[in-house]
Amino acid sequence: MDPPLPGPLAQGIFQAQYLHITVDDLPWLWADASDNNTVDIAGLPPGEHKVKIELVDANHKVFPGQVVTLTFTVPPR
């Protein structure tokens, strides 16, 4: 996965393709099966964050080796 774009990130917005997403190790996630497979995570406060993206099958089981975790920092505004 490429790092987030600096322009949107400076506004607290992270953009990535996904199927399952987990943000900052929180106990919730969401899934999407749309044909564009993109997500915008807006309203992130300045500081370090972590996004985990998992490629899953129709039963929401992760394909082996198909997990990417990206740590990034939203700059101060």
Secondary structure, DSSP 4 states (H G I P E B T S, - for coil): -PPPPHHHHTTT-EEEE-SEEEETT-S--EE---SS-EEEE--PPSEEEEEEEEEE-TTSPEEEEEEEEEEEEEPP-
